[in-house]
Amino acid sequence: MKNLKMVHYLVLFLLMLFMGWTKSQTGTENSNSSKPIYLNPKNSVEDRVADLMKRMTLEEKVYQMCQYVGLEHMKKAEKDLTEEELDKNDAQGFYPGLFSKDVARMTTEGKIGSFLHVLTAEEANYLQELALKSRLKIPVLIGIDAIHGNALVSGTTVYPSPITQAATWDDALLETVSKQTALEMRATGSHWSFTPNIDVLRDPRWGRTGETFGEDPYLVGNMGVATIKGMQSNDFSGSDHVIACAKHLIAGSQSINGLNASPTDISKRTLFEIFLPPYKRAVKEANVFSIMAAHNEVNGVPAHMDNYMMTDLLRNRWGFNGFYVSDWNDVSRIDTWHHVAKDFKEASYMAVDAGLDMHMHGPLFSDYIVELVNEGKLPVERVNEACSKILEAKFKLGLFENPFIDLSRIENSIFKDTHQKTALEQARKGIVLQKNVGFLPIGNGQGKSILVLGPNANNQTILGDWASPQPEDKVVTVFEGIKILGEKKGFKVSLHKTAERSKDLTDLDISTAAEAAAEANTVVLVLGENSFRHDWANKTTGENIDRATLKLSGRQLELANAVLLKNKNVVVVYVSGSPIAEPELEANVKAVLNAWEPGSLGGQAIAEILFGEVNPSGKLPVTIPRSVGQLQMVYNHKPTAYIHKYNTEKKTPLHPFGFGLSYTTFEISEPVLSKTELRSESDVVQAKVTVKNTGDMEGEEVVQLYIRDNISSFTRPVKELKAYTRVQLKPGESKNVTLEIKSESLAFYDKEYNFVVEPGDFTIMTGNSSSDSSLKKTILSVPTLIKLKD
């Protein structure tokens, strides 16, 4: 027996020596550490990815391409939805026949690479614990729709919604907001934000209007770049940054009927002139690391199988170096909705072969991809490319070293004072004064009364879409803001309650509101729409709730008219992610304040503007038409758009793009150019403008610069925004501001879709809106053709 034991130990010893020799020969272990190369943070990300990829089976690589909803989300969706409802629901998800316990087990087996809709740090930690039980201990990447702050997570800072952010025309402020959002995301367990939405809005009926940065490619591009840079920094490395996700590729914001996911049918020229510029900049300027495909088809090609967009153009031509993710169930919808694949397996092939890297969300996809590779239909290189990019993200984010959240630090990491100040500043700058007949700002109270009423007067609709209900002590409603500041100024401020959902307004609501209004010195009527996701049955705008009208929903107009019969001193405050077109209402009230969706401290910002503590400076990022009958109405239309008139309506908008009033007045001079010719790709012309505050109150103005190509080989818009800047001035003060005109400011795509500046004259226009009446002009010439790198 003793000899047998000795033989056993000898064999074991020789086996260990052999294994050590093998590892040293193959280089799979770091000579300075017993850890595998991929688990040693001293090695480069490139080497760590390569080492891990060598260790992975085909199946394990494909699993990294799979994203599932969080376990708690699954449990709720299983209760809320039937299988029939599941197909059309883009907010909740579960997997028929597969339960949360099964998904947990799959995580321990390394079969899931990513999760979304994980709303607590406790669940995030639990999922990482499960992932560490897998063979290779690869952490999971957790994504979330942190569209304007990490607002789906309770207790976080809810910044103004993107359309409100765009109304600030302040790129630097948005970059700061995005940095702060990244910090709050990492503090609560998420690493990847499904933002920015850089769809260029061309139809305000689209419910996701509030999720966009408006109708102009340049403004949208600036806001998109600011968001990405704020979230990712240079390369998103470390524990303070997250991956951004530019979405949705492409043009879902101009569907043929304004409905989300409906077909888009537009020219290649429109794609290149309007919709693609923000993506080009997201890739080339901001190095965005993920891009999400769109629900819709474009010119007959479902976005999730669009090889030209994903691979030929963005990856090969413009240098996109990250990974593509699907939107919700859209890979399977290549079959079930678009009917260009015979089944989910063929749809999976079409998507991944076209360039898609990660599937959101659910089972079967991984089985099909493995089968397709083994059958020789899908190149294994396509899987390797996808997997390596996802692993790169996990290494750079530091998830292999520190996948867990310190729960004790959360409270001091979210809704911080500095974050609140930034959210408040952004709300102040994003609120647009659309009308004022000298009624605002409201003066001192001296015992006068203010009545606040309306569906959005005293609730959290100010938070907007992609937000969960927040603790009441972390939200200032419109009424609360007015009451706090109004009472300091001597006003008696009261709230008249009506139904908080426009669909529920009753005759009694309307009549009692009118009677109450008769007794007040001033009425603040808070109207608008509801995009709150937790209140899906009552949503009137937001994702998958599109509009057939731009008028107020429900019986709000009846409410307003009844109040106006009793009291003419009415100020309307709109709270809505979508623009409201009510010309007759606006004609009859003293003032109109478009607050959009101003976030956690929106009520305070609204009150400060109403009482003159803050001078409004927001500018519209969209044209507001008079009605849906004017659609499509955008400022950068082609020259022949308005040759003829409508029979029953004006052809001018209710409010032009770039418009916004102030409590003071500004005078903007004609632009003076540093030179009258632009001659080369690297050439820069400076347009100097003098701005003077000619009123009695300190204020901030947004100086805007537009160009027009006077004669071109293809028709171009009558004007295109190419620069803007904010300037703050005291009464009587003047400042010179300089706006740059670069070669790309004048460029467009020629017949062969080369990016060029054609020789000829360009009109340079400066002012404080896109309205012709506000613009002053000069001429810039280009003597010879300039070809730009694209």
N, C-alpha and C positions, 0 to 999 in steps of 0.2 A: 504494500500500500504506500509505504514511504517513497519507494522508487517511482511509483506512478505519479505521486504528487510532484516530485522533482521534475519528471518529464513534462508534466503539465505546465509548471512554472517556466521551464526552459522554452517550451513552444510559445507561451504567451509573451515572454521577453523578446524572442526572435521576431514575433509578429509585430510588436510595438516598434522595434528597431526598423523593420521593413517599412511600416507605415510612415515613420518619420523620414526615412530616406526617400520614399515616394513623394511625400509632400515637398521636400526640399528640391527634388528634381523637377516637379511639375510647376513649382512656383505658386501653388494655390494658397500657401500661408506666407505671411509677412515674416521675413527672417528676424525682425526685431520684436515680434510679438507672437503669442500663441493664438491670437485672434485671426480669423479670416480677414483678408484684405478689406472686404466690404464692410466689416464691422469695426474697422480701425479708423477713427476720424482723422488721423494724421495723414492718411492717403488722400489723393486727389479724388474729386467726385467722378471724374472720367474713369480712373482706375477702379474705383469702388463699383461703379455700374458694370464695368466689363467683367470684374471678378464675380459679381452676383449673377450676372447673365449666364456665365459659364456653368454655374451650379444649378440653374433652373431647368426644369423640364419644359417641354412645349406647353403642357397644361398650366404649369405655374406661371408662365409668361402671359398666357391668355387670361388667367384669373386677375392679373393686375389691370386688365382692360375693363373690368366689370365693376360697376357701382350699384349699390343697393341703398334703399332708404333705411333710416335708423330703426332700431328695434321698437322704441316707444312710438314712433310714427306709424309703424306697421300695425301695432296693436290697436291704435285708435282708428286707422283706416279700415281695419278688418271689421270694426263695429259699425262704422259710418256708411260704408259703401257696399253695394252689391257688385257681383262680377260684371253685370251689364253696365253699371255706372262707371266702372273702372276705366273703360276704354277712352271715354271723353273727358275724364277728370285729370287735370294737369296740376292739381294741388295736393291730392292725397294718393297714396299708393300702397298696395300690398300685392302679394303673389299667390294667386289661387293654388291651393294644395301645398303651399310652402309657408310655414309659420315662423314667428320670430325665433323660436327655439331652434328651428332648422337653420336659419340664417346665422345664429350665434355659433352653432356647430360648424358651419361652413367657414366661419371666420377663423376658428381654431385650426382648420385644415388648410388655411392659406388660399381659400377659394374666392376671396373678395378683396379687391384692391382699394376700394374707396366707398365711403358712405356720404349721404346727404341727409338733410333734415334731422340732424342731431342737435338738440336744443339745450342740452345741459352738459356741463363739464363732467358730471358724474357718469353720464352715459358715454361720453367721449373716452374717459379713462377706462371704462369697462370694455369698450370695443378694442382699445389698444392692448389691454390685458389678454383678451382672447386672441388677438393677432400674434402676440408674443409666444403663444403656445404652438404656433405653426412651425413646420420643419425649418424654414429659413428665417423665421422671426422678422418678417417684413411688416413694418407698421402700416396702418391704413391712413389714407389721405381723406380728410373730412372736409367736404364742401358745404357751403350754405349761401343762400340768397341774401347776402349782406348788401343790399342795394343802396341804402342810404343810412349807414350805420348798421350795426349787427342787430337790427331791430326785431328780428324774430325771437331773440333771446331776452327773457325778462330781466329788467333792471338796467339795460344798456342805454347808451345815448342814441336817441332817434333823431338823426339830422333831417333837414328838409329833403323832400323827395327830389329825384333828378331834374324834373321840369322846373322846380323851384330853384335848384342849384344853378341851372342854366340861366334863369332870370337874374342872377347876380352878375353875370358877365365877369366873373372873378375867378380866373383859372388857379391862381396861387392859393386862394382860400380853399378851393375844392381839393387841391393836393394835400393841404393840411388836414382837412376832414378825412381824407382817405388814409393818411398815415395813422390818424387816431382810430379809425375804424379797424385797421389791421391790428392795432394793439389790443382792442377789445375783443376781436375775434380770437387771437392767440390766447388771451387770458381765459377764454371760455371753451377752448378746445377745437376751434376750426382753423383750417390752413388755406382755404381756397374760396374766394368769393366769386359768385356768378354775376359779376358786374365788371366793366360798364356796359350798359345797353347802348350801343352806338348806331342803332337803327336811326336813320334820318326820317323824322316824322313827315309824312306827306298827306295824311288823312286823319284829321283830329277825331273822327268817329271811332278810331281804333282805341279800344279800352286801355291799352298799355301806354297811351300818350304820356301819363305821369311818370313813367319809367324811362322816358327818353330825355335827351337834351334839346329837343326842338327840331325845327325844319331846315336848318342851314348846315351844310356839310362842314364848313370851316369852324363854326361854333361847336358843333357836335365833336369834331375832331379834337379841338382844343380841350374840351371837357373830358373826352375819353383819355387823351394823353395824360392829363393831370391826375385822373383817377388811377390809372395804371402806375404811373411813377410814384404816386403817394403810397399805394399798396405794396408794390414790388420793390421800390427803390431801384438800384441798378440791376440786381439779379436775384432778388428775393431771398438771399441767403440769410440764415440766422433765425432767431426766435421772435423778432419784432416785425416781420414782414409776412405777407401772404401772396399767393398767386392770384392775379386778376384774370378775368375771362371776358374777352370781347364777344359780344353777341348782338344779334343772331344773324348768322351768315346765310341769307341776305334778303333785304327788301320786303320783309313781312309787313312793314309799316305802310305799304301802298298796295294792299290787297285789293282785288277788283270790287269788293263791296264793303270794305272797312272792317271785315270780320277777321279775328285772329285765326291764323292757319289757312285762310282761304288762298287761292292761287294769286300769284303776281304775274302780270303780263306786261313787261316793259322792254324798251329797246336796250341794246348793248350800250349805246351812248348814254342813256339815262343811268344805267348801272355805273359806268365809269365816271360820269360827271357828278352824280348826286350821292349814290349809296356807297361806293367803294372808297372814296377818299379817307373817311375816318379809319377804315381798316388798314389801309396802306400806312397811315401815320401811326396807328397802334402797333404795327409790326416794326416799321423802320425807325420810328422815333422813340417808342416806349418799350420795345422788346417784350410785348405781351406774351405770356407763356402758355395761355390756353385760349381757345376760340370755340364757341358753341355754334353748332349748325341750327338752322331755323326750321320751324314747323312746316313752312310753306314750300311750294314749288315755285320756280322762276322759269317762265317761258317753257313749261312742260317738264322741267327737270326737278324732282324733289331734292331739296337742299342737302339731305343726308347722303346722297349718292352723286353729288356734283363734283366730279373729278377736276373739272376745269377750275372751279373756284378754290377748292381746298388744296389741290396739289399743283396744278399748272401755274396758277396765278399767285396765290398767297405764299405757298411754300417755295416754289422754284423761281418765280420771277421776283417776288418781293422779299424773300428770305425768312419767312416764318420758321422759327426754330423750336416751337413748343409742341403741344399736342391738341388735337381736336376732341371735343366731347359732344355726344348727342344731346338733344333736348328730350327729356322725359321718355316716352315710349316711341319716339319717332323713327327708330330703325324698323321696328315691326310695322309701322304705319306705311312704309314703302309698299308693303303688301296690302294691309287692311284699309288704308285710306286712299293711297295713290294708284293702287292696282297696276304697278309696273313690275312686280315680282310675284312669283307664284306662291311663295310661302316665306316664313320668317327666316329660314336658312338662306334662301336666295337673297333676301333683303340684307341679311348680315354680310354676305359676300359683297354685294354692291356697295354697301357703306364702307367697309374696311378697305376694300380694293380702291375706292375713290380717295381714301386718306383718313377716314375716321379712326381714332385711336382708343376712345373709351365709350362704353355703352352705358347710358343712363336709361333705364335701370332694370335689374332683375335677371332671372334665370334663362336657360336655354341658349343664350347668345354664346357663352363660352363653349358649350358642347358643339355648336355649329361651326365655330371658328376652328376648333381642333380638327373636326371632321374635314373641313374644307382644305386645311393645310395637308392633312394626311392623304387626301384624295388628289393632291397636286393641283387643285384649282386656285388656291390662294398662296402666294409666295410666303415662305416662312420669314423672309426679310421684312415683310410688312408688319408681322407680329413683333419681330425684334425691334423695329423702329418705334412702334407704339410703346412697347414695354420699357424700353430704355429711357424714353422721355418721361414717363411716369415715375420711374425710379430716380431719375435725375432730380425731379421735383422733391421727392421725399428726402433725398440726401441733402440737398441744398437747404431745405427747411429745417434740417437738424432733427428729423423725426426718429432716426435710428439711435441717436444719443439721448433724446429727451422727448418721448412721445406723450408724457403725462402732464396733467395740469395740477398745479399746487392749489387746491381748493381754498386754502386760507388766504390767498392773495387776490382772489377774484373781486371781493368787495371794494378793494382799494385800486382796482385796475379799470373798472367800468364806471360810467357816469361821473367821471372826475370833474373837478371844477374847471380845469383847462378845456375839457371836452365840451362842457356846458357852455362856456364862453364862446367857443367856436361855433357851436350849433346856433346860439342866439345871434351871433354876428351874421351867419349865413341866412337865417330867417329874416333879419332886418333888411339885408341887401336884396333878397329875392322877392319881397312883396312889391307888387306893382300898383301904383296909383293910376287908375284908368280914367277917372273923372273927378273933378273938383270944381265947384262953382264958388270957391272962396269960403266954403263951409268948414273945411278942415284946415289946420288942426283945431280941435275943440279947445276952447279957452278954459279959464278957471271956472270952477263950479259955482261958488257962491250960492249954494243951496239948490241948484238946478238938478233935474233928474235925467238919468239915462236909462232907457229900457233896452235890454238885450234879449233878442228872441230869434227863433229859427231852428231848423233841424240840426245844424252843426254848431249851435251856440255853446254847448256845454258838454262835449264828449270828445273822444279821442280820434275822431275822423281827421283831425289835423295831422295825425301820424302818417296817413297815406297807406298805400299798398305795401306788401312785403314787410308788415309789422304785426307783432302780436300785442294784445292788450298789455299795457305797462302799469306798474304800480302808480296809484293816483298821485302820490307825493312826488313823482318824477315827471309829471305832465302838467303844464299850465294850459288850461282850455281858454277859449276866446273870452268867455264870460269871466273866468277867474282873473285873467290879465286885465280886463277893463275894470273890474271891481277893485282890484288892489290899487291900481294907479289912479282910477277915477276918484276913489274916496280920499286919496291923499290930496287931490286937487279940489276937494270940497263938493264933489257930486254925490248925489244919492243914486247908487247903481243897483238895479234890480234885474232879476231874470224872470221872464215869463216862459213857462215850460209848454212846449208843444211836443207832438210825436217827434222822436229823434230820427225817424226814417221817413224820407219824403213820400214813400208809397203809403205810409200809414196816416198822413194828415187827414183830419176829419173836418166836417162842417163846424163842429164845436171848437176845434183847435183854431180855425180861421176866425171865427166870430169873437171868441174871447181874446185872441191876440190883438185884433183890431180895437176892441174896447180898451184894453190895457194901454195900447199905443197912444190913444187919444189923450191920456193923462201925462205923457212924458214930454219933456222939452226936446229930447233927441232920442231917436230910435236907431239902434244898430241891429240891422237885419242880417243874420248870418245864414247864408244859403249855400247851395253847392251840391256836391255829390259824395258818395260813400264808396271807398275802394277797400274797405277793411276785410281782410281775408277770413277772419274768424266769424264774420257776419255775412257769409257767402249768400244766403238767401235774400239779403237786403242790399247787396252791392248794386250800384248803378253805374260804376265804371271800374276799370282795373283789368287784370288779366282775365281773358275769356268773357268779359262783360262789356261788349261793344255797344255803340250807340247809333241809333237811326236818326238822331236829332242832336243839335248842339244847345237846345233849350234846357231849362231846368227840369229835372225829373219830378214826377209826382205832381202834387198840387202846390208847389212852391210859388209859382207865379200868381196863383189865386190868393195865397197868403200875402204876398207882397202888395198886390193891388188893393186888398182889403185894408191893409195897414196904411197905405198911401191915401186912402179916402178919409182917414181919421187924422193923419199927421203927415205934413210935407217935409218935416225935418228928418229925413231918413237917409242913413248911410248904409249901403250894401257892402258886406264883406263876403266874397266868394271863398269857400274852402273846397277845393277840387283839384284833382290831378289832370282833369280835362278842361279845356277852355269852354266858357259859357258864352253863348251868343243870345243876348236878350236886349235888343236895341231899344224897344219901347220902355222897358223897365229902367234902363240906364238913362234914358231921356228925362225921366220923371223924378229921379232921386237926386239928392244933393252931391253925393260922392260915391265912387265905386272903388273899393280896394280889393285887388285880386291877390289873395294870400297864398294861392296854390295849396300845397300841403307842407306847412312850415315846421313840422316836427315837434319834439318834446317841449320846447319853450316858445312855440308859435304864438300862444295866447299873449305872452309878454311882449313879443315883437309887434304884434298887431296893435296892442294897446299903446305902446310907445309911439307908433306912427300916428294913430288916431289923435293923441294928445300933443303931438309935436315934440316929444322928447327925441325922436329920431326923424330925420327928413327922408321921405321915401326916395329910393334911387334905383329900384328894380326896373328892368327893361324886358319886354315880351320876347321870348325865344321862339314864338310862333305868331303867325298872322291869325287874328281872330275874325272870321267871316261874319256876315250878318245872319246867315242861315246855311243849312246844308245845301241849299240850292246853288250857292256860289262855289261849291267844291268842284275841283281842286282850286284852292286859293292859297298861293304862296307868293312871297315878295320877289323871288328870283325866277319869275316866269319868263317865257320866251316872248319876243317882241309882238307877235300877232295875237297873243292871248286875249286882249281886250280891244280889238279893232271895232267890234260891234257891241251893242248894249243888250242887257236883259229887258224883257218886256215889262216885268213887274217889280224889279228891284234894281238898286244901284249896283254898279260893278266895282265900287270901292269897298274895302273891308271896313268892319266896325272899328278895328284897331290894327295899325300896321305893325309888322315885325320891327323889333327894336324900340318900340314906343314905351314911354313911361313918364308920368308927370312928377313934378317936384313941388315943394312949398316955396321954392325960390325960382328964379329964371336965369338962364344962361345964354350968353352970346358966343357963338363959335365962328371964327373967321374963315375966310377962304383958305384952302390949303396952299402952302408955298413949298415947292419941290426943291430938293437939294441940287437936282439937275433935271433937265427936260427930256433926256433920253436914257433908256436902259439898253445896254449893248451886249451883255454876255450872261451866261448862266450864273456866275458868281456876283454879278452886279447887284447893288442895293441902292434904292432911291429912298430918301427920307422925306416924308411929308410933315411939315411943321404947321401946327394949328394953334392959334391963341384962343383960350377959353376964359371968359369973364363971367363972374357971378354978378348979375345985374339986379338981384333982388335983395331982400332984407334978412335972409336967413342963411346960415352956413349950410352947404349941401354938397352932394357928390354927383357928378355927371359922368355918363359913359359916352366918350367920343368914339364914333364909328366911322370906318373908312370902307367905301365900296368902290368897285371898279366896273367898267363896262368896255368890252372890246367893240369899238365902233363899227368895224367891218371885219367879218370873219368868214372862213371857208365853209363852216357849218354854223347854224344859228346858235347863239349863246344868250344867256339870260340878260335881261335889261339892267340888272345890277347883281353884283356878287360881293358879299362881305369878305374882307381880306385882312382887317386889323381892327382892334379896338383897345381902349384903355380907360381906366377910371381916374378921375381927377377930383380932388376935394378942394373946395374954395370957400373962403369967408366972404361975407357981403362986400362987394366992390373989388375983390381980389381978382387978378388975372394971372394965368400961368400959360407957358408954352408947353405943348406936348408934341412928341414926335412919334409918328407911326411909320413903320418900315414897309416898303413895297419891294418884294423880291421877284426873281424871275418866275418862281412857281406860283406867285400871286396872279400872274397874267396868263399862265400856261393852260392848255387844254389838250385833248387828244385829237390827233389829225385822222385822216382817212384810214391809215394803217394802225391806228391806236398807238402812235408814238407820242410822247409827251413833249409838246413844243410851244414856243411863243411865236406867233406869226407877226411879221412886220406890219406896222400901221400905228394908228393913234388909239390910245386908251383914255377914257374919261375917268378921272379920279374925283371921287365925291366924299365929302366929310360932313357930318352932322350928328344929331342925337337920336335919329331913327332912320328907317329905310324910306320914309315918306319923302317924295320929291320936294315938297315944300320946305323940308328941314335941311336939304343938302346944298352945299356950295361946291363948285366944280372948277377943275383945271384939266389940262391935257398933258399926258405923258406919251412920248413916241418911242417906238422900237424900230430902228432902221433896217435890221436884217433878221432873218430867221434864226431862232435859238432852239437848239435841241437839248433837252434835259435828260439826265439819267433817270430811269424809272425802274 
